[in-house]
Amino acid sequence: MDTFGPPQRVLVRGEGAYVWDADGRRYLDLLAGIAVNALGHGHPTLTAAVSAQLGTLGHVSNFFATPTQIALAERLLQLAGAPEGSRVFFTNSGTEAVEAAFKMARRNRSGGPGGGTRTRMLALEGGFHGRSMGALALTAKAAYREPFEPLPGGVEHLPFGDTAALDEAFSAAAVAERGGVSALVLEPLQGEAGVRALPAGYLAHARRLTAAAGALLVLDEVQTGVGRTGSWFAFQQPEVGGGVVPDVVTVAKGLGGGFPVGAAIAFGERAATLLGRGQHGTTFGGNPVAAAAGLATLGVIERDGLLENARRVGDVLRTEIEAAGNPLVDGVRGRGLLLAVQLTRPVATEVASAALDAGFVVNAVAPDAIRLAPPLILTADQARDAARFFADVTVPDASAPDDRES
């Protein structure tokens, strides 16, 4: 079906941070399948783990557990710093992880202020949480939402980073008029909105409000998690989360290094017991092959120091692109290896096309911004190669007057 438009290239193989198309051209992959291929392409540890697991036990259904599934759940809880009583629900994708969180929020309805009910869910303008119906209800972009309305109700979208609007949504007047809040769902950095970071202190303020109201604080780390920003999760960085402990974190993309796997991590016994037996399920979620891929990916990130590499190489990308002084580039924002190159004109599509012609895979995430989310194995030299492209790239200004003689 024509849901993605014509493919830009036909890719046939990859190795490390490079991919090759059907014509034999090589490209430096600065997108990693949209922040998915954390270990690059064809990583030997990942491919060996998946092959070995599939050769032993591939699928068993959710009537049974497997050692890899249990080990991955325990590892995620450890890396997230989740307290005693926390649990994991495995999925196949980020949108499914958000759907699980959506259902948890629906179950968090009773016990509002004064004994009332919590009927509202809050999300932020610019947020992207997926395209299945519950996740789509949380996603703010009208072009994604409108063809499929009516969506699941009770969701309000607040202005991005506006603490006054957040205060109003939790105020006594809002609760009396519209009901209590069951959950606030947000991304520490909004990837699809152009890699926008929440203002300093916003998450901590949100945590105070949600805790007081008995609402869940749900952090969508589908794109920012698993080392992408230079820590296991973006909320763990002091300048982002300020020590915040959320109620639910959703994760996917980089977790399997390219193999489909996601998870909703519930922090503490209250959040972990909101979904009871028979209230949610998945056939493939947490299957042993996906769990083996997740364990291998997390193991390589730790073994090879890829959190530090994401921070260091991300700094190289940022500083060298900005230092080049291209008048088309207004700056670089983001954290680790999730960055956006801000352009001075709305020519991101043209820049992305020029990058592909020059041998670089990037993403025009907004009319005036290019997203970079390369594999966490990217080297400093490869980052400098990318920076040289941004130093030299030019796009004719279509709005400039044509001085040619008629």
ABEGO torsion letter per residue (X at the ends): XBAAEBBABBBABBBEABBBBAAGBBBBBAAGGGGABAAEBGBAAAAAAAAAAAAABABAEAABBBAAAAAAAAAAAAAAGBBBGBBBBBBABAAAAAAAAAAAAAAAABGBBGGBBBABBBBBBGBBAEABAAAAAABABAAAAAAAOBBBBGBBBBBBGBAAAAAAAABAAAAAAAEBBABBBBBABBAAAGGBBBBBGAAAAAAAAAAAAGBBBBBBAAAABGGAAGBABAAABAAAAGGBBBABBBBBGAAAGGBBBBBBBBBEAAAAAABBBGABBBAABGBAAAAAAAAAAAAAAAAAGAAAAAAAAAAAAAAAAAAAGBAABAEBBEBEABBBBBBABBAAAAAAAAAAAAGBBBBBABAABBBBBBBAABBAAAAAAAAAAAAABBBBBAABBBABBX
